[in-house]
Amino acid sequence: REGHRGGERKGRAGQGGAAMKVVASYLLAVLGGNDSPSAKDLTKIMGAVGIEAESDKVDKFLAEVAGKDIEEVIAAGQEKLASVPSGGGGGAVAASGGGGGGAAAPEPEPEPEEEEEEDMEFDLFN
């Protein structure tokens, strides 16, 4: 946890987190009316919330989106995400297989029909 608090995260997860912060700051700048945010703009936004910007990641991101419409970039990203397996399919296979153990949600009990209730009208003490 110390690495997380100090802003130093190792491995792939840390790299993705830094990239997402750059993307988020870029989108905030665009939403704020800046159609072409600079590295200085992104650094300022991240600094306002206590994040130290990694200039190499900021520069790389800006190079990738240079001259592109942000809405087109988002649309292209959504198309790419649509083809990525989400990992949610495993539970459905186990549930439909019947032998998946406790993975399937219990089925609700059927409600008794009115006819059955009418059939039970008798007095036990007669």
Backbone hydrogen bonds in HBPLUS format (Angstrom, degrees):
<---DONOR---> <-ACCEPTOR-->    atom                        ^
c    i                          cat <-CA-CA->   ^        H-A-AA   ^      H-
h    n   atom  resd res      DA  || num        DHA   H-A  angle D-A-AA Bond
n    s   type  num  typ     dist DA aas  dist angle  dist       angle   num
A0004-HIS N   A0001-ARG O   3.06 MM   3  5.15 121.3  2.42  97.6 112.5     1
A0005-ARG N   A0001-ARG O   3.10 MM   4  6.45 160.7  2.14 158.9 162.8     2
A0006-GLY N   A0002-GLU O   3.06 MM   4  6.22 154.0  2.13 151.9 159.0     3
A0008-GLU N   A0003-GLY O   2.83 MM   5  4.82 123.1  2.15 156.4 161.7     4
A0007-GLY N   A0004-HIS O   3.26 MM   3  5.32 161.2  2.30 103.2 108.5     5
A0015-GLN N   A0011-GLY O   3.37 MM   4  6.72 150.6  2.47 143.5 151.6     6
A0015-GLN N   A0012-ARG O   3.09 MM   3  5.09 117.9  2.50  95.3 110.6     7
A0016-GLY N   A0012-ARG O   3.01 MM   4  6.28 160.7  2.05 158.0 162.3     8
A0017-GLY N   A0013-ALA O   3.02 MM   4  6.19 154.0  2.09 145.9 153.1     9
A0018-ALA N   A0014-GLY O   3.12 MM   4  6.33 155.4  2.18 144.0 149.3    10
A0019-ALA N   A0015-GLN O   3.12 MM   4  6.35 158.2  2.17 146.6 152.6    11
A0020-MET N   A0016-GLY O   2.92 MM   4  6.14 155.1  1.98 148.0 154.8    12
A0021-LYS N   A0017-GLY O   3.10 MM   4  6.32 145.8  2.22 141.5 150.1    13
A0022-VAL N   A0018-ALA O   3.16 MM   4  6.49 147.5  2.27 143.2 151.4    14
A0023-VAL N   A0019-ALA O   2.96 MM   4  6.29 162.3  1.99 152.5 157.1    15
A0024-ALA N   A0020-MET O   2.82 MM   4  5.97 162.5  1.85 147.1 152.4    16
A0025-SER N   A0021-LYS O   2.95 MM   4  6.07 157.8  2.00 141.0 146.9    17
A0026-TYR N   A0022-VAL O   2.94 MM   4  6.15 153.4  2.01 147.9 155.5    18
A0027-LEU N   A0023-VAL O   2.90 MM   4  6.18 163.9  1.93 155.6 159.4    19
A0028-LEU N   A0024-ALA O   2.92 MM   4  6.13 153.7  1.98 147.5 155.0    20
A0029-ALA N   A0025-SER O   3.01 MM   4  6.21 153.8  2.08 142.5 149.1    21
A0030-VAL N   A0026-TYR O   2.95 MM   4  6.28 158.4  2.00 151.8 157.7    22
A0031-LEU N   A0027-LEU O   2.85 MM   4  6.01 163.4  1.87 149.7 154.7    23
A0032-GLY N   A0028-LEU O   2.90 MM   4  6.02 135.3  2.11 136.9 149.3    24
A0034-ASN N   A0029-ALA O   2.99 MM   5  5.46 158.5  2.04 153.7 146.9    25
A0033-GLY N   A0030-VAL O   2.97 MM   3  5.22 161.8  2.00 109.4 114.3    26
A0041-ASP N   A0038-SER O   3.07 MM   3  5.07 117.5  2.48  93.6 108.6    27
A0042-LEU N   A0038-SER O   3.06 MM   4  6.45 160.8  2.10 154.0 157.9    28
A0043-THR N   A0039-ALA O   2.92 MM   4  6.06 160.9  1.95 149.7 155.5    29
A0044-LYS N   A0040-LYS O   2.96 MM   4  6.07 151.9  2.04 142.7 150.1    30
A0045-ILE N   A0041-ASP O   3.01 MM   4  6.30 156.7  2.06 148.1 154.0    31
A0046-MET N   A0042-LEU O   2.96 MM   4  6.20 171.0  1.97 155.3 157.3    32
A0047-GLY N   A0043-THR O   2.87 MM   4  5.93 154.6  1.93 142.7 150.8    33
A0048-ALA N   A0044-LYS O   3.01 MM   4  6.17 138.0  2.20 140.1 150.2    34
A0048-ALA N   A0045-ILE O   3.17 MM   3  5.21 128.8  2.45  95.1 108.3    35
A0049-VAL N   A0046-MET O   3.14 MM   3  5.57 150.0  2.24 107.9 116.2    36
A0051-ILE N   A0046-MET O   2.87 MM   5  4.98 162.4  1.90 142.3 138.1    37
A0050-GLY N   A0047-GLY O   3.12 MM   3  4.90 167.1  2.13 104.2 106.3    38
A0057-LYS N   A0054-GLU O   2.99 MM   3  5.52 123.6  2.32 113.3 126.6    39
A0058-VAL N   A0054-GLU O   3.04 MM   4  6.31 159.5  2.08 155.2 161.8    40
A0059-ASP N   A0055-SER O   2.86 MM   4  5.97 169.4  1.87 151.4 154.5    41
A0060-LYS N   A0056-ASP O   2.99 MM   4  6.06 156.1  2.05 138.9 145.9    42
A0061-PHE N   A0057-LYS O   2.98 MM   4  6.08 163.6  2.00 146.1 150.5    43
A0062-LEU N   A0058-VAL O   2.94 MM   4  6.16 169.0  1.95 155.8 159.0    44
A0063-ALA N   A0059-ASP O   2.98 MM   4  6.13 150.3  2.07 144.2 152.1    45
A0064-GLU N   A0060-LYS O   3.07 MM   4  6.33 147.2  2.18 144.0 152.6    46
A0064-GLU N   A0061-PHE O   3.03 MM   3  5.10 119.3  2.41  96.5 111.8    47
A0065-VAL N   A0061-PHE O   3.08 MM   4  6.42 143.9  2.21 151.4 161.1    48
A0066-ALA N   A0062-LEU O   3.00 MM   4  5.78 114.3  2.45 137.8 151.3    49
A0068-LYS N   A0065-VAL O   3.05 MM   3  5.40 161.9  2.09 136.7 134.5    50
A0072-GLU N   A0069-ASP O   3.02 MM   3  5.35 124.9  2.34 105.4 119.1    51
A0073-VAL N   A0069-ASP O   3.06 MM   4  6.42 152.2  2.13 150.3 159.0    52
A0074-ILE N   A0070-ILE O   2.93 MM   4  6.17 157.9  1.98 149.2 154.4    53
A0075-ALA N   A0071-GLU O   2.98 MM   4  6.14 160.2  2.02 141.9 147.5    54
A0076-ALA N   A0072-GLU O   2.93 MM   4  6.09 159.8  1.97 147.2 152.4    55
A0077-GLY N   A0073-VAL O   2.98 MM   4  6.18 151.7  2.06 143.0 151.1    56
A0078-GLN N   A0074-ILE O   2.90 MM   4  6.21 150.1  1.99 150.6 158.8    57
A0079-GLU N   A0075-ALA O   3.07 MM   4  6.36 152.7  2.15 146.6 153.5    58
A0080-LYS N   A0076-ALA O   3.08 MM   4  6.38 154.3  2.15 145.0 151.6    59
A0081-LEU N   A0077-GLY O   2.92 MM   4  6.17 156.7  1.97 147.4 154.0    60
A0082-ALA N   A0078-GLN O   2.96 MM   4  6.13 143.3  2.10 142.8 152.2    61
A0083-SER N   A0080-LYS O   3.19 MM   3  5.56 142.6  2.34 104.5 114.1    62
A0084-VAL N   A0081-LEU O   3.11 MM   3  5.17 158.1  2.16 105.1 112.0    63
A0093-VAL N   A0089-GLY O   3.36 MM   4  6.63 154.7  2.43 151.6 157.7    64
A0094-ALA N   A0090-GLY O   3.26 MM   4  6.50 163.6  2.29 148.2 152.0    65
A0095-ALA N   A0091-GLY O   2.95 MM   4  6.08 156.8  2.01 148.2 154.9    66
A0096-SER N   A0092-ALA O   2.98 MM   4  6.06 156.1  2.04 144.7 150.4    67
A0097-GLY N   A0093-VAL O   3.03 MM   4  6.02 128.6  2.30 139.1 152.1    68
A0117-GLU N   A0114-GLU O   3.06 MM   3  5.19 119.9  2.44  99.0 113.8    69
A0118-GLU N   A0114-GLU O   3.10 MM   4  6.45 150.9  2.19 150.9 159.1    70
A0119-ASP N   A0115-GLU O   3.06 MM   4  6.34 148.4  2.16 147.2 155.5    71
A0120-MET N   A0117-GLU O   3.25 MM   3  5.33 143.5  2.39  98.4 108.4    72
A0121-GLU N   A0118-GLU O   3.31 MM   3  5.65 159.8  2.36 115.8 115.7    73
A0122-PHE N   A0120-MET O   2.98 MM   2  5.89 115.4  2.42 114.2  97.3    74
